[in-house]
Amino acid sequence: MGHIIFSHGKESGPWGSKIRHLSELALKVGYTFETIDYQGMHSPDLRAEKLLKHLQDWDTFSPLILVGSSMGAYVSLVASHHVKVTGLFLLAPALGLPEYRQPLIAPKAEVTEVVHGWSDHLIPASTVCEWSMQHQCTLYLVNDGHRLQQALPQLGIWFYQFLDRLNRTSGHKESMADKGHSHSTATQTSEASHAATRR
């Protein structure tokens, strides 16, 4: 179906709780998955260079999905301007930070979805809302902080739906559920989450 690359945040590592949760789900539904280790690299732009170097020989005929958390979301956004990206799934994206070379960089992918916490103390929800509206991205806002730990179960549901949407966009008539994969579903809107603009 495609290949997923996860970029972790500034203070985390390549196999944090979010990565483990999403990677298990991705493998179950037929995607390949890898995570890049950026530990010891404090510059977001140097991290982006590392990801782009990793993607130098990427087969552009295979769907590429970039998933990033915090600084890793910024890294994924930068990479999307240099390689063909089918989907971007961004968790608490580090947007609007003046020390970043491109603090409000636009997404460049067929589908972009964002999950952000109302109580994020690092990146204001208002910044992400405005950015998502400007670029017509799907945005999920949850009653959580920057690490999105309380929203982890819901992240899995949205990530599954995101992959299913990419599967349909790429021209496959059947969804992953139609092909026999089972996964719990939830309503698009709950007391803890709101779907904002949809691309």
CORPEFEN-V418019 format. One record per residue. N is the residue number from 1. OMEGA is omega as a letter, one per 40 degrees, with the letter a starting at -180 (NA if undefined). NEAR is the number of other ideal C-beta (glycine too) atoms within 10 Angstrom. Layout:
n:N omega:OMEGA near:NEAR
n:N omega:OMEGA near:NEAR
//
This chain:
n:1 omega:a near:17
n:2 omega:a near:18
n:3 omega:a near:17
n:4 omega:i near:23
n:5 omega:a near:23
n:6 omega:i near:26
n:7 omega:a near:30
n:8 omega:a near:25
n:9 omega:a near:23
n:10 omega:a near:17
n:11 omega:a near:10
n:12 omega:a near:18
n:13 omega:a near:12
n:14 omega:i near:15
n:15 omega:i near:13
n:16 omega:a near:17
n:17 omega:a near:12
n:18 omega:a near:26
n:19 omega:a near:20
n:20 omega:a near:13
n:21 omega:a near:15
n:22 omega:a near:25
n:23 omega:i near:18
n:24 omega:i near:11
n:25 omega:a near:18
n:26 omega:a near:22
n:27 omega:a near:12
n:28 omega:a near:13
n:29 omega:i near:17
n:30 omega:i near:13
n:31 omega:i near:19
n:32 omega:a near:12
n:33 omega:i near:18
n:34 omega:a near:11
n:35 omega:a near:20
n:36 omega:i near:17
n:37 omega:i near:12
n:38 omega:a near:24
n:39 omega:a near:10
n:40 omega:i near:5
n:41 omega:a near:15
n:42 omega:a near:9
n:43 omega:i near:14
n:44 omega:a near:26
n:45 omega:i near:15
n:46 omega:i near:11
n:47 omega:i near:24
n:48 omega:i near:26
n:49 omega:i near:15
n:50 omega:i near:18
n:51 omega:a near:21
n:52 omega:i near:16
n:53 omega:i near:9
n:54 omega:a near:13
n:55 omega:a near:18
n:56 omega:a near:8
n:57 omega:a near:6
n:58 omega:i near:15
n:59 omega:a near:7
n:60 omega:i near:9
n:61 omega:i near:6
n:62 omega:i near:12
n:63 omega:a near:19
n:64 omega:i near:21
n:65 omega:i near:25
n:66 omega:i near:29
n:67 omega:a near:27
n:68 omega:i near:29
n:69 omega:i near:28
n:70 omega:i near:25
n:71 omega:i near:26
n:72 omega:i near:33
n:73 omega:i near:29
n:74 omega:i near:27
n:75 omega:i near:30
n:76 omega:i near:28
n:77 omega:i near:28
n:78 omega:a near:24
n:79 omega:a near:25
n:80 omega:i near:22
n:81 omega:a near:14
n:82 omega:i near:13
n:83 omega:i near:15
n:84 omega:a near:15
n:85 omega:i near:24
n:86 omega:a near:18
n:87 omega:i near:24
n:88 omega:i near:26
n:89 omega:a near:27
n:90 omega:a near:29
n:91 omega:a near:27
n:92 omega:a near:29
n:93 omega:i near:29
n:94 omega:a near:26
n:95 omega:i near:23
n:96 omega:i near:15
n:97 omega:a near:14
n:98 omega:a near:5
n:99 omega:i near:9
n:100 omega:a near:18
n:101 omega:i near:11
n:102 omega:a near:14
n:103 omega:a near:15
n:104 omega:a near:14
n:105 omega:a near:18
n:106 omega:i near:13
n:107 omega:i near:25
n:108 omega:a near:17
n:109 omega:i near:21
n:110 omega:a near:15
n:111 omega:i near:19
n:112 omega:i near:26
n:113 omega:a near:26
n:114 omega:i near:26
n:115 omega:a near:27
n:116 omega:a near:28
n:117 omega:i near:24
n:118 omega:a near:14
n:119 omega:i near:11
n:120 omega:a near:21
n:121 omega:a near:8
n:122 omega:a near:14
n:123 omega:a near:20
n:124 omega:i near:14
n:125 omega:a near:16
n:126 omega:i near:9
n:127 omega:a near:18
n:128 omega:i near:26
n:129 omega:a near:16
n:130 omega:i near:14
n:131 omega:a near:23
n:132 omega:i near:26
n:133 omega:a near:12
n:134 omega:a near:11
n:135 omega:i near:17
n:136 omega:i near:12
n:137 omega:i near:23
n:138 omega:a near:21
n:139 omega:i near:24
n:140 omega:i near:23
n:141 omega:a near:21
n:142 omega:i near:23
n:143 omega:a near:14
n:144 omega:i near:22
n:145 omega:a near:16
n:146 omega:a near:18
n:147 omega:i near:21
n:148 omega:a near:21
n:149 omega:a near:13
n:150 omega:a near:14
n:151 omega:a near:24
n:152 omega:i near:15
n:153 omega:i near:10
n:154 omega:i near:18
n:155 omega:i near:22
n:156 omega:i near:18
n:157 omega:a near:18
n:158 omega:i near:22
n:159 omega:i near:24
n:160 omega:i near:21
n:161 omega:i near:19
n:162 omega:i near:22
n:163 omega:i near:26
n:164 omega:i near:19
n:165 omega:i near:18
n:166 omega:i near:23
n:167 omega:i near:23
n:168 omega:a near:14
n:169 omega:a near:13
n:170 omega:i near:14
n:171 omega:i near:6
n:172 omega:a near:14
n:173 omega:a near:7
n:174 omega:i near:11
n:175 omega:i near:14
n:176 omega:i near:23
n:177 omega:i near:15
n:178 omega:a near:12
n:179 omega:i near:11
n:180 omega:i near:7
n:181 omega:a near:14
n:182 omega:i near:8
n:183 omega:i near:16
n:184 omega:a near:8
n:185 omega:i near:10
n:186 omega:i near:13
n:187 omega:a near:8
n:188 omega:a near:14
n:189 omega:i near:10
n:190 omega:i near:12
n:191 omega:a near:6
n:192 omega:a near:14
n:193 omega:i near:20
n:194 omega:i near:14
n:195 omega:a near:15
n:196 omega:a near:15
n:197 omega:i near:14
n:198 omega:i near:11
n:199 omega:NA near:15
//
